[in-house]
Amino acid sequence: MDAKQQQSTMRHCPFSPGTIGLSADHQHYEQDEWLFETNRSHILNSKCTSSFVCNKTRASMMKMAGDDQSKNDADQQQQQHQSTGTPRKSVAEYLDLKRRVYYERSLCDYCKYDLILSMAHLPDMTYASNHLRLVHKQSGLVIEFNALDALAPIVIKSYGLPVGLKVSASEAWLRARMNCEYTQNVCNADFDWTFSTDYSGTIRLHSLDKSSSPMEAKELREDEPPLSEWIIQPTDERIDLEKLKIHKQINFFDEIELFEDELADHGVAQCSVKIRVHPDCFYILCRFFLRVDRVFVRYFDTRLYHEFGSEYLLRERSQHESTVADLNLPVHTAQALLIHPQELFGHVPVKNLLVDKIHLSQIKLN
């Protein structure tokens, strides 16, 4: 496919997204039974951008939920969670908040994230409108990677650092910042300041009918049917990464950042997703990378692989982590490796690995 044909395909994709904040940097590509879509935009604002409208909407939503707090009480509650830490949520609580808040047009993006996640401190660079979405036209399966859902495991699971590990030079760092609000949040056990997330994508079933509302898409949970019983099943088959290293034509490629934070100049936490579509297959890597300087490194990787014409996708989810002292990196290359996640990855031991198949044929049957 030449550049002119690909550009035309991107403009006329039949899938209508319905995601907040679509930007000019928005691409579509279609191949075989699959639609691919990426969106890239600016970072989320650090505060509400329309306080009068948002506060009115917040009060209305609280009233509808049966809460008779006054606006002042609501503001006080919001300030309290921002200063004392991030309240934990169950999967059900998160999904319910997302369903009620995400498509509310009279809330700015910041308020949507604040209401749904209630995090004491969002990553410094949160790309609220960025996403990668792929759609299997025949079954209506949608697999999406977006910033909001990538942040959800932080408030649901809260991985943090392994017990006993502290930021390098933490005592001096804390003493110099005793009155800093960020430091108070870092010290609070309820706030996972590492932003560690094992996000592996969001799975939905959706009609491709443009008249349908985005809210009508059914978001599926991996611990419940049909995903847990029919669609996703464990397998011994593995993605052949050596095969993917062979040079071949790339029909579509993109890399999307979801969030990043520099951990108050003591490392980096970043989450991104990239996709390659070849004539015979596609490959996706969603990666969370954490480096706490001179202390610890961690990866949460999700890899998706599909050969066009087959009835399933292979998915590998892995966790890799180590203290920096245990890495035994070559002295002359250690510093360079630590700031390049791709090169460092091969030196970090695997802690957990889960491999499964996502069966496309099973979706039609259920």
C-alpha positions as CSV (number, residue, x, y, z in Angstrom):
1,M,0.0,0.0,0.0
2,D,1.5,3.4,-1.0
3,A,1.4,6.5,1.2
4,K,-1.6,8.0,-0.7
5,Q,-3.7,4.9,-0.3
6,Q,-2.8,4.6,3.4
7,Q,-3.7,8.3,4.0
8,S,-7.1,7.7,2.4
9,T,-7.8,4.6,4.5
10,M,-6.9,6.6,7.6
11,R,-9.5,9.3,6.8
12,H,-12.4,7.0,6.0
13,C,-12.2,4.3,8.6
14,P,-15.8,3.1,9.4
15,F,-15.2,2.9,13.1
16,S,-16.4,5.9,15.2
17,P,-14.4,6.2,18.4
18,G,-16.3,8.3,21.0
19,T,-13.3,9.1,23.1
20,I,-12.8,12.4,24.9
21,G,-10.5,15.0,23.4
22,L,-9.8,13.7,19.9
23,S,-6.9,15.7,18.3
24,A,-5.7,16.4,14.9
25,D,-3.0,13.8,15.3
26,H,-5.5,11.0,14.9
27,Q,-4.9,8.0,12.6
28,H,-6.9,5.1,11.2
29,Y,-5.7,2.1,9.4
30,E,-7.6,-1.0,8.2
31,Q,-6.3,-4.4,7.2
32,D,-8.0,-7.8,6.9
33,E,-10.8,-8.0,9.5
34,W,-9.1,-5.4,11.8
35,L,-9.4,-1.6,12.3
36,F,-6.6,0.2,14.0
37,E,-6.9,3.7,15.5
38,T,-4.4,5.9,17.4
39,N,-4.8,9.3,19.0
40,R,-2.1,11.6,20.3
41,S,-2.7,14.9,22.1
42,H,-1.3,17.3,24.9
43,I,-1.0,16.4,28.6
44,L,-3.9,16.8,31.0
45,N,-4.2,20.1,32.8
46,S,-3.1,20.2,36.4
47,K,-6.3,21.8,37.6
48,C,-9.9,22.3,36.6
49,T,-10.4,24.4,33.5
50,S,-14.1,25.3,34.0
51,S,-14.7,25.4,37.7
52,F,-18.1,27.0,37.6
53,V,-19.6,24.4,35.3
54,C,-17.7,21.5,36.8
55,N,-18.6,22.3,40.4
56,K,-22.2,22.6,39.4
57,T,-22.1,19.3,37.6
58,R,-20.2,17.6,40.6
59,A,-22.9,18.8,43.0
60,S,-25.7,17.6,40.7
61,M,-24.0,14.2,40.3
62,M,-23.6,13.8,44.1
63,K,-27.3,14.8,44.6
64,M,-28.3,12.2,42.0
65,A,-26.2,9.6,43.9
66,G,-28.2,10.3,47.0
67,D,-25.5,12.4,48.8
68,D,-26.9,15.6,50.4
69,Q,-23.5,17.2,51.1
70,S,-23.3,20.9,50.3
71,K,-20.9,22.2,47.8
72,N,-18.5,23.4,50.6
73,D,-18.6,19.9,52.1
74,A,-17.7,18.4,48.7
75,D,-14.8,20.8,48.2
76,Q,-13.5,20.0,51.7
77,Q,-13.7,16.3,50.9
78,Q,-11.8,16.8,47.6
79,Q,-9.1,18.8,49.4
80,Q,-8.8,16.1,52.1
81,H,-8.2,13.2,49.7
82,Q,-5.6,15.3,47.8
83,S,-3.6,15.9,51.0
84,T,-4.0,12.6,52.9
85,G,-3.5,10.1,50.1
86,T,-5.3,8.1,47.5
87,P,-8.3,6.0,48.6
88,R,-8.3,2.4,47.4
89,K,-11.0,1.3,45.0
90,S,-12.4,-2.1,44.0
91,V,-12.7,-3.0,40.3
92,A,-16.5,-2.6,40.6
93,E,-16.2,0.8,42.2
94,Y,-13.8,2.0,39.5
95,L,-16.0,0.8,36.6
96,D,-19.1,2.3,38.1
97,L,-17.5,5.7,38.5
98,K,-16.1,5.4,35.0
99,R,-19.5,4.6,33.6
100,R,-21.2,7.5,35.3
101,V,-18.5,10.2,34.8
102,Y,-16.4,9.5,31.7
103,Y,-19.0,10.6,29.1
104,E,-20.3,13.5,31.1
105,R,-19.9,16.4,28.7
106,S,-20.2,19.2,31.3
107,L,-17.0,18.0,33.1
108,C,-13.5,19.0,32.0
109,D,-11.0,16.2,31.5
110,Y,-9.2,17.0,34.8
111,C,-12.4,16.7,36.8
112,K,-13.2,13.4,35.1
113,Y,-9.9,11.9,36.1
114,D,-10.2,13.4,39.6
115,L,-13.6,12.0,40.2
116,I,-12.9,8.5,38.8
117,L,-9.5,7.9,40.2
118,S,-9.3,10.3,43.3
119,M,-5.5,10.1,43.2
120,A,-3.6,12.4,45.5
121,H,-1.2,13.1,42.7
122,L,-1.5,12.3,39.0
123,P,1.6,11.7,37.0
124,D,3.2,15.0,35.9
125,M,2.5,14.1,32.2
126,T,-0.8,12.3,31.9
127,Y,-2.0,12.1,28.3
128,A,-5.7,11.9,28.9
129,S,-6.7,11.7,25.2
130,N,-4.0,9.4,24.0
131,H,-5.1,5.9,23.0
132,L,-4.5,2.9,20.8
133,R,-7.6,1.0,19.8
134,L,-8.1,-2.1,17.6
135,V,-11.4,-3.5,16.5
136,H,-12.2,-7.0,15.1
137,K,-15.0,-6.2,12.7
138,Q,-16.6,-9.6,12.6
139,S,-17.0,-10.2,16.3
140,G,-17.1,-6.6,17.6
141,L,-14.2,-7.2,19.9
142,V,-12.4,-4.0,20.9
143,I,-9.0,-3.9,22.6
144,E,-8.0,-0.5,23.8
145,F,-5.0,1.0,25.6
146,N,-5.7,4.4,27.2
147,A,-4.3,6.6,30.0
148,L,-7.3,6.4,32.4
149,D,-7.5,2.6,32.5
150,A,-3.7,2.4,32.7
151,L,-3.8,4.4,35.9
152,A,-6.6,2.4,37.5
153,P,-4.4,-0.5,38.9
154,I,-2.6,2.1,40.9
155,V,-5.7,2.8,43.0
156,I,-6.9,-0.8,42.9
157,K,-3.7,-2.7,43.6
158,S,-1.0,-0.2,44.8
159,Y,2.2,-2.1,44.1
160,G,4.7,0.5,45.4
161,L,8.2,-0.5,46.2
162,P,9.1,-3.9,47.8
163,V,9.2,-3.7,51.5
164,G,12.4,-2.3,52.9
165,L,13.4,-0.3,49.9
166,K,13.7,3.5,50.1
167,V,14.6,6.3,47.6
168,S,18.4,6.8,47.5
169,A,19.4,9.6,49.9
170,S,15.7,9.6,51.1
171,E,16.4,11.0,54.6
172,A,18.3,14.1,53.3
173,W,15.7,14.5,50.6
174,L,12.8,14.4,53.0
175,R,14.4,16.8,55.5
176,A,14.9,19.4,52.7
177,R,11.2,19.1,51.7
178,M,9.4,18.9,55.1
179,N,6.8,21.5,54.0
180,C,6.3,20.2,50.5
181,E,2.8,18.8,49.7
182,Y,4.3,16.3,47.3
183,T,6.6,14.9,49.9
184,Q,3.7,14.5,52.4
185,N,1.9,12.5,49.7
186,V,5.0,10.3,49.0
187,C,5.3,9.6,52.8
188,N,1.6,8.4,52.9
189,A,1.3,4.7,52.5
190,D,-2.0,5.1,50.7
191,F,-0.3,6.8,47.8
192,D,1.7,4.7,45.4
193,W,4.2,7.3,44.3
194,T,5.9,4.8,41.9
195,F,2.7,4.8,39.7
196,S,3.2,1.0,39.1
197,T,0.6,-0.4,36.8
198,D,0.2,-3.9,35.3
199,Y,-2.3,-2.6,32.8
200,S,-2.8,-5.1,30.0
201,G,-5.5,-3.3,28.0
202,T,-9.2,-2.7,28.1
203,I,-11.5,-5.2,26.4
204,R,-15.0,-4.4,25.2
205,L,-17.7,-5.6,22.9
206,H,-19.1,-2.9,20.6
207,S,-21.4,-2.5,17.7
208,L,-19.8,-0.8,14.7
209,D,-23.2,0.9,14.0
210,K,-22.3,4.6,14.1
211,S,-25.7,5.4,15.6
212,S,-24.8,3.5,18.8
213,S,-23.6,5.5,21.8
214,P,-20.1,4.8,23.2
215,M,-21.8,4.1,26.5
216,E,-23.5,1.1,24.9
217,A,-20.2,-0.7,24.6
218,K,-20.0,-3.5,27.1
219,E,-16.7,-3.4,29.0
220,L,-15.7,-6.9,30.0
221,R,-13.9,-8.0,33.2
222,E,-11.3,-10.7,33.1
223,D,-12.5,-12.3,36.3
224,E,-16.0,-12.7,35.0
225,P,-17.7,-14.5,32.0
226,P,-17.4,-14.4,29.1
227,L,-13.7,-13.5,29.3
228,S,-12.9,-15.8,32.2
229,E,-14.6,-18.9,30.9
230,W,-14.7,-18.8,27.1
231,I,-12.8,-16.0,25.4
232,I,-9.4,-16.0,27.3
233,Q,-7.7,-19.3,28.1
234,P,-4.2,-20.2,29.3
235,T,-1.8,-21.7,26.7
236,D,1.7,-23.0,26.4
237,E,2.1,-21.4,23.0
238,R,4.5,-18.4,23.0
239,I,5.0,-15.4,20.8
240,D,8.0,-16.0,18.6
241,L,10.0,-12.8,19.2
242,E,12.9,-14.0,17.0
243,K,10.5,-14.2,14.1
244,L,9.4,-10.6,14.8
245,K,13.1,-9.5,14.6
246,I,13.2,-10.5,10.9
247,H,13.1,-7.4,8.7
248,K,9.8,-7.1,6.8
249,Q,7.4,-4.5,5.5
250,I,5.6,-2.4,8.1
251,N,2.2,-1.2,6.8
252,F,1.3,0.8,10.0
253,F,3.3,1.8,13.0
254,D,2.7,4.1,16.0
255,E,3.9,4.7,19.5
256,I,1.6,6.3,22.1
257,E,2.6,7.7,25.5
258,L,0.0,7.2,28.2
259,F,1.7,8.8,31.2
260,E,5.1,9.7,32.6
261,D,6.5,11.1,35.9
262,E,10.0,11.9,37.0
263,L,9.4,10.9,40.7
264,A,10.6,14.3,41.9
265,D,13.9,13.9,40.1
266,H,14.6,10.5,41.6
267,G,13.9,8.3,38.6
268,V,11.1,7.8,36.1
269,A,7.8,6.0,35.8
270,Q,6.4,5.8,32.3
271,C,3.7,3.9,30.4
272,S,3.4,3.6,26.7
273,V,2.1,1.4,23.9
274,K,3.3,0.8,20.4
275,I,2.0,-1.2,17.5
276,R,3.4,-2.7,14.2
277,V,1.2,-4.0,11.5
278,H,2.9,-6.2,8.9
279,P,1.3,-7.8,5.8
280,D,0.8,-11.1,7.7
281,C,0.4,-10.1,11.4
282,F,0.4,-7.3,14.0
283,Y,2.3,-7.0,17.2
284,I,1.6,-4.7,20.2
285,L,3.8,-3.9,23.2
286,C,2.3,-2.0,26.2
287,R,5.1,-1.3,28.7
288,F,5.2,0.3,32.2
289,F,8.8,1.0,33.2
290,L,9.9,2.2,36.7
291,R,13.4,3.3,37.6
292,V,14.1,4.6,41.1
293,D,17.6,6.0,40.8
294,R,20.3,3.7,42.3
295,V,17.6,1.6,44.0
296,F,15.2,-0.4,41.8
297,V,13.9,-1.1,38.3
298,R,10.6,-2.7,37.3
299,Y,8.8,-3.6,34.1
300,F,5.2,-4.6,33.5
301,D,4.9,-5.8,29.8
302,T,1.9,-6.9,27.8
303,R,2.5,-8.3,24.3
304,L,-0.2,-9.0,21.8
305,Y,0.4,-11.0,18.6
306,H,-2.0,-12.0,15.9
307,E,-1.5,-13.6,12.5
308,F,-4.2,-12.5,10.0
309,G,-6.6,-15.3,9.3
310,S,-6.1,-17.1,12.6
311,E,-8.9,-17.3,15.2
312,Y,-7.0,-16.1,18.2
313,L,-4.5,-13.6,19.6
314,L,-1.6,-14.6,21.7
315,R,-1.1,-12.4,24.8
316,E,1.9,-12.5,27.2
317,R,1.9,-10.5,30.4
318,S,5.2,-10.4,32.3
319,Q,6.7,-8.7,35.4
320,H,10.4,-8.1,35.6
321,E,12.1,-6.4,38.6
322,S,15.3,-6.1,40.5
323,T,17.3,-3.9,42.8
324,V,20.0,-2.0,40.9
325,A,22.7,-3.6,43.1
326,D,21.6,-7.1,42.0
327,L,21.7,-6.3,38.3
328,N,25.5,-6.8,38.0
329,L,25.7,-4.5,35.0
330,P,29.0,-3.9,33.2
331,V,30.6,-0.9,34.9
332,H,31.4,0.9,31.6
333,T,27.8,0.6,30.3
334,A,25.7,0.6,33.6
335,Q,24.8,4.3,33.5
336,A,23.8,4.2,29.9
337,L,21.7,1.1,30.3
338,L,19.8,2.4,33.3
339,I,18.4,5.3,31.2
340,H,17.4,3.2,28.2
341,P,14.6,0.8,29.1
342,Q,14.8,-1.1,25.8
343,E,18.5,-2.0,26.3
344,L,18.2,-2.6,30.1
345,F,15.3,-5.0,29.7
346,G,17.4,-8.0,28.9
347,H,19.3,-7.6,32.2
348,V,16.3,-7.6,34.5
349,P,15.0,-11.1,35.6
350,V,11.4,-12.1,35.1
351,K,9.3,-12.5,38.3
352,N,5.9,-13.5,36.8
353,L,4.7,-14.6,33.3
354,L,1.2,-15.3,32.1
355,V,0.4,-16.5,28.6
356,D,-3.1,-16.9,27.2
357,K,-5.1,-16.9,24.0
358,I,-7.9,-14.5,23.2
359,H,-10.3,-16.6,21.1
360,L,-12.1,-14.6,18.4
361,S,-14.4,-17.5,17.4
362,Q,-15.7,-17.9,21.0
363,I,-17.0,-14.3,20.9
364,K,-19.4,-15.1,18.1
365,L,-20.7,-18.1,20.0
366,N,-21.5,-16.2,23.2
